[in-house]
Amino acid sequence: MTEKPPFSPYDSLIISAGSNEGLTLNNPVFDDMGTPIGTIGAVYLNAAKVVLFSSSNTTLSVTIGDKKYEISALGAGGGGFYGKGARDRDTKNGRRGLYSDIRA
């Protein structure tokens, strides 16, 4: 990672790999543990901008809870999300979600 907030906009990272290493727009980006964290939002020769899933106006389909309810996770900015789904689901704040939109 070359830059992170506050030197780049929140919910984005600048990495030191670009088209020279085969990156293209919308490629998925994973952390060191293999968890998807965002997509490539801009590509340059030797660098790329990663847009994190928590960015405002980003929507993901996720499953949540033991019963694997499908909801929409809406990026709230600042590393946060809002969940949007059916009202009759018995999930609690802070539950972990599993991404269903992301493919390696």
C-alpha positions in Angstrom: 0.0 0.0 0.0 1.4 3.4 -1.0 -1.2 5.7 0.5 -4.1 5.4 2.9 -6.3 7.9 4.7 -5.7 10.7 5.6 -3.4 11.0 2.5 -6.0 9.4 0.2 -9.7 9.7 0.4 -11.4 7.6 3.1 -12.6 4.2 2.0 -9.8 4.0 -0.7 -6.2 2.9 -0.9 -3.4 3.6 -3.3 -1.3 0.5 -4.1 2.0 0.2 -5.9 0.8 -2.2 -8.6 -0.9 -1.2 -11.8 -1.4 -2.2 -15.4 2.3 -3.2 -15.5 1.3 -6.1 -13.3 -1.9 -7.0 -15.1 -4.4 -5.1 -12.9 -7.6 -3.9 -14.7 -10.6 -1.8 -13.7 -13.0 -3.6 -11.3 -10.6 -6.4 -10.4 -11.5 -7.7 -6.9 -9.0 -6.9 -4.1 -8.3 -9.1 -1.1 -6.5 -8.6 2.2 -3.7 -10.8 3.4 -6.2 -13.4 4.8 -8.0 -13.7 1.4 -11.0 -11.6 2.5 -12.5 -9.4 -0.3 -12.2 -5.7 0.7 -12.9 -3.8 -2.5 -12.3 -3.4 -6.2 -9.8 -1.6 -8.5 -11.4 1.8 -9.2 -8.6 3.4 -11.3 -5.5 1.9 -12.9 -2.2 3.6 -13.8 1.0 2.1 -15.1 2.6 1.6 -11.6 -0.2 2.2 -9.2 -3.9 1.6 -8.7 -6.7 3.1 -6.6 -8.6 0.5 -4.5 -12.2 1.5 -3.7 -13.2 -0.3 -0.5 -16.7 -1.9 -0.1 -17.4 0.5 2.7 -17.3 3.5 0.3 -20.5 5.5 0.1 -22.9 4.3 -2.7 -21.4 0.8 -2.8 -24.0 -2.0 -2.5 -23.2 -5.7 -1.9 -25.4 -8.8 -1.5 -24.4 -10.6 1.7 -25.8 -13.4 3.8 -26.0 -12.8 7.5 -26.8 -14.8 10.6 -27.1 -18.5 11.3 -30.0 -18.8 8.9 -28.1 -17.0 6.2 -30.6 -14.3 5.4 -29.7 -12.4 2.3 -29.5 -8.6 2.7 -28.0 -5.6 0.9 -25.0 -4.1 2.6 -24.8 -0.4 1.7 -21.4 1.3 2.2 -21.7 4.2 4.7 -18.2 5.6 4.4 -15.6 5.6 7.1 -15.4 1.8 7.2 -19.1 1.3 8.0 -22.1 -0.3 6.4 -25.9 -0.2 6.6 -27.9 -3.4 6.2 -31.1 -3.5 4.2 -33.3 -6.5 4.2 -36.6 -7.9 5.3 -37.9 -6.6 8.6 -38.9 -10.0 9.9 -35.4 -11.3 10.2 -34.0 -11.9 13.7 -30.5 -10.6 13.2 -28.5 -8.4 15.6 -26.3 -5.4 15.1 -22.6 -6.4 14.7 -23.2 -9.8 13.1 -20.7 -10.8 10.4 -21.9 -11.1 6.8 -20.6 -13.3 4.0 -20.2 -11.7 0.6 -22.1 -13.4 -2.1 -21.3 -10.8 -4.9 -17.5 -11.5 -4.8 -15.8 -14.0 -7.0 -12.0 -14.5 -7.2 
